[in-house]
Amino acid sequence: MDVLDIARWQFGITTVYHFLMVPLTIGLGLLVAVMHTLWVRTGRAEWLRMTRFWGRIFLINFVLGVATGLVQEFQFGLAWSEYSRFVGDVFGSILALEALLAFFLESTFLGLWIFGWGRIPKKLHLATIWAAVVGSTISAYFIIAANSWMQHPVGVVVDEATGRPRQVDFLAVLTNNTALAAFSHAIVASLMVAGGLLVGIGLWHLRKRKLAGRSTEDVDHAVWRRSVRLGGYVSLAAFVLVALTGDWQGKLMYQQQPLKMSSAEALCDTEAPASFSLFAFSKLGSNECDDVHSITIPYILSFLAHSDFSSPVPGVNQLQEQYADAYGATYPDDPSFGDKAGEPIDYTPVLAVTYWGFRLMIGMGMVSAAVAAYALWSTRKGRVPTSRIGVYGSLLAVGAPFVGNAAGWVFTEMGRQPFVVVPNPDVPRAEQVYFFTAQAVSPGVTAAEVWTSLISLGVLYAVLAVVEFGLIVRFVRAGITEGDTTPTPGIGGGPGTDDDAPTRPDDDASDDVLQFAY
Amino acid sequence: MDLQTLWFAAVTVLWTGFLLLEGFDFGVAALLPVLSKGDPAQRRADKNLMLRTIGPVWDGNEVWLVTAVGAVFAAFPGWYATWLPAMYLPFVLLLLALIVRAVAFEWRHQRHDAEWDATWTRVITGGSVVAALAVGGALGATTLGLPVGADGTRVGGAFSWVGWPVALGAVAVLAYSLVHGAVFLALKTEGPVRERARAFALRWSPLAALPLLAWAGLVVLRSGGVVSTVLWLVAALAVVGTWTRLKVDREGQAFLGWALVLLASAAAVFGAGYPTVVASTVDPAFDVVIGTASVSDYTLTVMTWVAGVGLPVVLGYQAWTYWVFRKRLTAEPEHAHA
């Protein structure tokens, strides 16, 4: 493999890995803040225990998200310096503002939340978790705005002196329609991740307690029951929103990156009305669209792309020709294109990845929604499910939205190849900004260096994944620990009491139950 | 002052803020095995005490690094795209160290198991030492010299950055951080750890300042003026001041004095270096300077407005965090970490 391929694998692996933590941080952070709020408002013990139990899982996961996020900020420079030079006028400022406006908020207030139990007044302490959640959400917005600018560059002109994009409208970059759609899609998908976790773990504990003949009247039962109900409702509602925002995003993509969408459907030739592909099979290893054969449903693709049952949807073969006419059939014979200089350009993304990535994303969302519906049904009117298949299936399905999120990003990012910055079709050809992935890589960096970082980060990430998974499993099995169930003085006095007093009367919080980390 | 100069100053402030804040948590982490004494249980209690001083703040401190690197990318992509790939391996080492260190902080107490705890505590120490060396080396190289060619691309292969500037920067940041951590511990703790930390700082502060002063002195000699020379002298005097304050047990004043050592040195380094951001060892004509490395005035203007509003707010709530956790901490025997 050459530097370009290794660097792409590195970016893909580290980013997908990072994005396993991110949706859980965003979704679970929001739900923990809701639990904490409900405890402050009602004073009910189960909300406090839920805040602590889910809060701890949130924190174990949060730190790995932060740690792996560091890599993201550096690797644009390390392996992709030509990309960084090209997009510098827009992209870097979004990252810097993300750090300034979001990361400080998130990390500072999370520190205050962890260590603030018993040290700051109850309502102020509640505000710290909300501030951290707001920080995470702002951070998601900025990074998606940066990514969406690569998918659909707006707010820039081509600088005559450098040939690079020069920013002229910062607000246009922040209100890019691609970013608005992708952000809302990612946030509700994060809630599916968190909802699925509450459902799977909650059901498992409920069943275990029932088989062991434990009480259904005590607080612990209420904790697991409320977790399942909350997670189930959140998952189902989020699934509806995921579908709606996904449809919005899909329609934008048919305008902005038609090749991504047509290859997601393996639609080889323009059709009017166009059929939706349900299932496809192709020659192994072939990336020729005509080798792919699908089972299709008529009219549906026209509807998905254009909201009617007749409009034409362009095929991969026609689009490939259009792009070759507009952006060249071969890469320029220039050293900045490395091994690719003078080679023909394949404007079609890897069909198997886009086609199956798209279906895996949607399928996993459906699995998770079905599990949420099952959980709500099986726990209706105080019931507790004992079905082994149902409960263990739900536990297994905790992974489904994670896989769905990862598949969605792989589809989005690999679907825009061979571009790293995709030309915006709303702009006249002469004013378009675009950049090929082949010219983005750092010119002076050797394959050995990128191999070193890929292998060392890969091994470290694998070890950390095992430890994180082990810690979470161990903690989940133990359930609510003794520390979480000991009511601390000043806590649980009901709503309205002690509002201005610290949650604990003495200032020595060193043995406080949430100060587990130190 | 034009916007490029303003952002050069902003980047200087961010790097200095990072070294100042993360400096003491690097230092505290590195001193864990040095300042804990007695039987195993007592040593563990000492280490817990030391880690509690930085527990609520290390993550916020680290965001200064993220923001500093982000600001370099945002304001001077030409600097970012030259510096990072030229020092590819040291930056990867920095990332690996910061990753293991971060997870070690949070995961250390996730099990009631002394060996598990001890392992992650060692990871915190090791990760902090390596991170301090790597970030110091990277800063030393960009200010003292990197082998970059005409188009900002490194010449000479994967290890061509190796040289005395990297070694000097690495040692300077680690040595500074060690004493900084000790002064911080003397300020934040009570009991034997406080005594040991104070004694450590008293003994080592004059020596620990030398590499930092040497680094600043070299940049001043190469390209400095009157202002940077004065700043260098302030830094040198601050070392003396810190030492005399430590001698009379005034830890708060010593902390301010030692902070001044860094502030003045960093201002001397960047001030003397201005407007160069990467000094080329191949040919001074290949130096990367702010004029060619920077983004457009429009983008700088937008960032100036956002940072002008955002930064004071950030400083406000970070300061509030330190106020909330302002109490001195005392060691306790094993206590319940749920």
HADDOCK unambig.tbl for C-alpha pairs under 7 A between the chains (distance, minus, plus):
assign (segid A and resid 60 and name CA) (segid B and resid 106 and name CA) 6.75 0.50 0.50
assign (segid A and resid 60 and name CA) (segid B and resid 107 and name CA) 6.90 0.50 0.50
assign (segid A and resid 63 and name CA) (segid B and resid 102 and name CA) 6.68 0.50 0.50
assign (segid A and resid 63 and name CA) (segid B and resid 103 and name CA) 5.90 0.50 0.50
assign (segid A and resid 63 and name CA) (segid B and resid 106 and name CA) 6.83 0.50 0.50
assign (segid A and resid 64 and name CA) (segid B and resid 103 and name CA) 6.14 0.50 0.50
assign (segid A and resid 67 and name CA) (segid B and resid 99 and name CA) 4.73 0.50 0.50
assign (segid A and resid 67 and name CA) (segid B and resid 102 and name CA) 6.13 0.50 0.50
assign (segid A and resid 68 and name CA) (segid B and resid 99 and name CA) 6.67 0.50 0.50
assign (segid A and resid 71 and name CA) (segid B and resid 95 and name CA) 6.37 0.50 0.50
assign (segid A and resid 77 and name CA) (segid B and resid 80 and name CA) 6.10 0.50 0.50
assign (segid A and resid 77 and name CA) (segid B and resid 81 and name CA) 5.13 0.50 0.50
assign (segid A and resid 77 and name CA) (segid B and resid 84 and name CA) 5.47 0.50 0.50
assign (segid A and resid 77 and name CA) (segid B and resid 85 and name CA) 6.25 0.50 0.50
assign (segid A and resid 78 and name CA) (segid B and resid 84 and name CA) 5.07 0.50 0.50
assign (segid A and resid 78 and name CA) (segid B and resid 85 and name CA) 4.41 0.50 0.50
assign (segid A and resid 78 and name CA) (segid B and resid 88 and name CA) 5.89 0.50 0.50
assign (segid A and resid 79 and name CA) (segid B and resid 85 and name CA) 6.50 0.50 0.50
assign (segid A and resid 81 and name CA) (segid B and resid 81 and name CA) 4.58 0.50 0.50
assign (segid A and resid 81 and name CA) (segid B and resid 85 and name CA) 6.92 0.50 0.50
assign (segid A and resid 84 and name CA) (segid B and resid 77 and name CA) 6.46 0.50 0.50
assign (segid A and resid 84 and name CA) (segid B and resid 81 and name CA) 6.20 0.50 0.50
assign (segid A and resid 85 and name CA) (segid B and resid 77 and name CA) 5.66 0.50 0.50
assign (segid A and resid 85 and name CA) (segid B and resid 78 and name CA) 6.14 0.50 0.50
assign (segid A and resid 85 and name CA) (segid B and resid 81 and name CA) 6.30 0.50 0.50
assign (segid A and resid 88 and name CA) (segid B and resid 73 and name CA) 6.94 0.50 0.50
assign (segid A and resid 88 and name CA) (segid B and resid 74 and name CA) 6.55 0.50 0.50
assign (segid A and resid 88 and name CA) (segid B and resid 77 and name CA) 5.27 0.50 0.50
assign (segid A and resid 88 and name CA) (segid B and resid 295 and name CA) 6.73 0.50 0.50
assign (segid A and resid 89 and name CA) (segid B and resid 295 and name CA) 5.10 0.50 0.50
assign (segid A and resid 89 and name CA) (segid B and resid 296 and name CA) 6.53 0.50 0.50
assign (segid A and resid 89 and name CA) (segid B and resid 299 and name CA) 6.56 0.50 0.50
assign (segid A and resid 92 and name CA) (segid B and resid 70 and name CA) 6.51 0.50 0.50
assign (segid A and resid 92 and name CA) (segid B and resid 73 and name CA) 4.96 0.50 0.50
assign (segid A and resid 92 and name CA) (segid B and resid 74 and name CA) 3.82 0.50 0.50
assign (segid A and resid 93 and name CA) (segid B and resid 74 and name CA) 4.14 0.50 0.50
assign (segid A and resid 93 and name CA) (segid B and resid 303 and name CA) 6.97 0.50 0.50
assign (segid A and resid 95 and name CA) (segid B and resid 70 and name CA) 5.85 0.50 0.50
assign (segid A and resid 96 and name CA) (segid B and resid 67 and name CA) 5.85 0.50 0.50
assign (segid A and resid 96 and name CA) (segid B and resid 70 and name CA) 4.24 0.50 0.50
assign (segid A and resid 96 and name CA) (segid B and resid 71 and name CA) 5.26 0.50 0.50
assign (segid A and resid 96 and name CA) (segid B and resid 74 and name CA) 6.09 0.50 0.50
assign (segid A and resid 99 and name CA) (segid B and resid 66 and name CA) 6.43 0.50 0.50
assign (segid A and resid 99 and name CA) (segid B and resid 67 and name CA) 5.23 0.50 0.50
assign (segid A and resid 100 and name CA) (segid B and resid 67 and name CA) 6.18 0.50 0.50
assign (segid A and resid 101 and name CA) (segid B and resid 310 and name CA) 6.46 0.50 0.50
assign (segid A and resid 103 and name CA) (segid B and resid 63 and name CA) 6.53 0.50 0.50
assign (segid A and resid 104 and name CA) (segid B and resid 60 and name CA) 6.12 0.50 0.50
assign (segid A and resid 104 and name CA) (segid B and resid 63 and name CA) 6.12 0.50 0.50
assign (segid A and resid 104 and name CA) (segid B and resid 314 and name CA) 6.80 0.50 0.50
assign (segid A and resid 107 and name CA) (segid B and resid 59 and name CA) 5.88 0.50 0.50
assign (segid A and resid 107 and name CA) (segid B and resid 60 and name CA) 5.23 0.50 0.50
assign (segid A and resid 108 and name CA) (segid B and resid 60 and name CA) 5.05 0.50 0.50
assign (segid A and resid 108 and name CA) (segid B and resid 318 and name CA) 6.64 0.50 0.50
assign (segid A and resid 111 and name CA) (segid B and resid 56 and name CA) 4.83 0.50 0.50
assign (segid A and resid 111 and name CA) (segid B and resid 57 and name CA) 6.64 0.50 0.50
assign (segid A and resid 112 and name CA) (segid B and resid 56 and name CA) 6.73 0.50 0.50
assign (segid A and resid 112 and name CA) (segid B and resid 321 and name CA) 6.84 0.50 0.50
assign (segid A and resid 115 and name CA) (segid B and resid 56 and name CA) 6.46 0.50 0.50
assign (segid A and resid 167 and name CA) (segid B and resid 299 and name CA) 6.51 0.50 0.50
assign (segid A and resid 168 and name CA) (segid B and resid 298 and name CA) 6.83 0.50 0.50
assign (segid A and resid 442 and name CA) (segid B and resid 85 and name CA) 6.77 0.50 0.50
assign (segid A and resid 443 and name CA) (segid B and resid 153 and name CA) 6.98 0.50 0.50
assign (segid A and resid 444 and name CA) (segid B and resid 153 and name CA) 5.59 0.50 0.50
assign (segid A and resid 444 and name CA) (segid B and resid 154 and name CA) 5.66 0.50 0.50
assign (segid A and resid 445 and name CA) (segid B and resid 85 and name CA) 6.35 0.50 0.50
assign (segid A and resid 446 and name CA) (segid B and resid 158 and name CA) 6.87 0.50 0.50
assign (segid A and resid 449 and name CA) (segid B and resid 89 and name CA) 6.76 0.50 0.50
assign (segid A and resid 449 and name CA) (segid B and resid 158 and name CA) 6.86 0.50 0.50
assign (segid A and resid 453 and name CA) (segid B and resid 92 and name CA) 6.34 0.50 0.50
assign (segid A and resid 483 and name CA) (segid B and resid 338 and name CA) 5.36 0.50 0.50
assign (segid A and resid 511 and name CA) (segid B and resid 335 and name CA) 6.33 0.50 0.50
assign (segid A and resid 511 and name CA) (segid B and resid 336 and name CA) 5.91 0.50 0.50
assign (segid A and resid 511 and name CA) (segid B and resid 337 and name CA) 6.64 0.50 0.50
assign (segid A and resid 513 and name CA) (segid B and resid 337 and name CA) 6.70 0.50 0.50
assign (segid A and resid 513 and name CA) (segid B and resid 338 and name CA) 5.52 0.50 0.50
assign (segid A and resid 515 and name CA) (segid B and resid 337 and name CA) 6.98 0.50 0.50
assign (segid A and resid 516 and name CA) (segid B and resid 109 and name CA) 6.30 0.50 0.50
assign (segid A and resid 516 and name CA) (segid B and resid 337 and name CA) 4.71 0.50 0.50
assign (segid A and resid 516 and name CA) (segid B and resid 338 and name CA) 5.40 0.50 0.50
assign (segid A and resid 517 and name CA) (segid B and resid 106 and name CA) 5.47 0.50 0.50
assign (segid A and resid 517 and name CA) (segid B and resid 108 and name CA) 6.92 0.50 0.50
assign (segid A and resid 517 and name CA) (segid B and resid 109 and name CA) 5.28 0.50 0.50
assign (segid A and resid 518 and name CA) (segid B and resid 48 and name CA) 6.81 0.50 0.50
assign (segid A and resid 518 and name CA) (segid B and resid 51 and name CA) 6.90 0.50 0.50
assign (segid A and resid 518 and name CA) (segid B and resid 52 and name CA) 5.98 0.50 0.50
assign (segid A and resid 518 and name CA) (segid B and resid 55 and name CA) 6.63 0.50 0.50
assign (segid A and resid 518 and name CA) (segid B and resid 109 and name CA) 6.43 0.50 0.50
